[in-house]
Amino acid sequence: MVRSSFALTLACALISTAVNAHEVWIEPQDWQLPEGSDIAAQVLNGEEFRGQMLSWQPRAIKRAEKWEGDSSSALSGRLGDIPAISASAQTDSLLTLLYETNHNTVTYEAYEKFTSFLNEKGFERVIAEHAGRNLPREGIKEAYSRHAKALVAVGAGQGADAPRGMVIELVALDNPYTSDTAAPLRFQVFYEGAVLPQNRVTLFDKAPDGAVVTTFGQSDAEGIVAFEVTEGHTYLVDTVMIRPTSRDLLIQTRGAVWESLWASLTFQVPAAR
């Protein structure tokens, strides 16, 4: 019994550590499917487009949906399911899988780790704000939530991405399955229902051999950023908003002074035919 309890405690600690790490994204087993197919998709957590699979955890999930055009339906699962997301592709469309989490927290014991994260995401101003609010340099608690989308081509994959009402969201302005990839693909960042200008956006480009290349961009005055893409490659687009916690969230999290909101968008560009 003691051995079992220890193993469970260790497993929970490892999961907690993994979930505190960087991006969360959705990765379907198949990016292009015939109409009427079943969809299985992993939810992954990690860095540089490499991560650990997360299981279906109802208490952690705020919202999970499938969108086909303007029609949406809730996704459900059983506790511990891997892959976490199962759905069906009913109509020829650019299908969207959506996954949002409730808040969780992480504590930075070392000030340098906190500032390194802020610099990586382009939020140097938060370092000055932290000092200006006379907040501690050790034991800095942050609340975070994830807001992930994946685009899947069903049939011909015709259609367009659109805002789906998340607090922070990346929207593909060009359909990656049908657009001319000789030109860069455009993405728009939304925050609280409005476009988000001057926010850092990161593109992770995974080649068929698994090699990953990272590119940084910045949304313009209309919240738009464009990236060049390559046929046959898989992509993760990521952006983050960092803001002071509300009074309610401060109380709920027992002391989180900053909140980070993470948006991700994944898709694949079809190989040349």
Secondary structure, DSSP 4 states (H G I P E B T S, - for coil): -HHHHHHHHHHHHHHHHHHTSSEEEEEES-SEE-TT-EEEEEEEEEETTEEEEE---GGGEEEEEEEETTEEEE----TT-SSSEEEE--SSEEEEEEEEE--EEEEESSHHHHHHHHHHTT-HHHHHHHHHTT--SSSEEEEEEEEEEEEEEETT--------S-SEEEEESS-TTTS-TTSPEEEEEEETTEE--S-EEEEEEE-TTS-EEEEEEE--TTSEEEE---TT-EEEEEEEEEEEPPHHHHHHTTS--EEEEEEEEEEEPPPP-
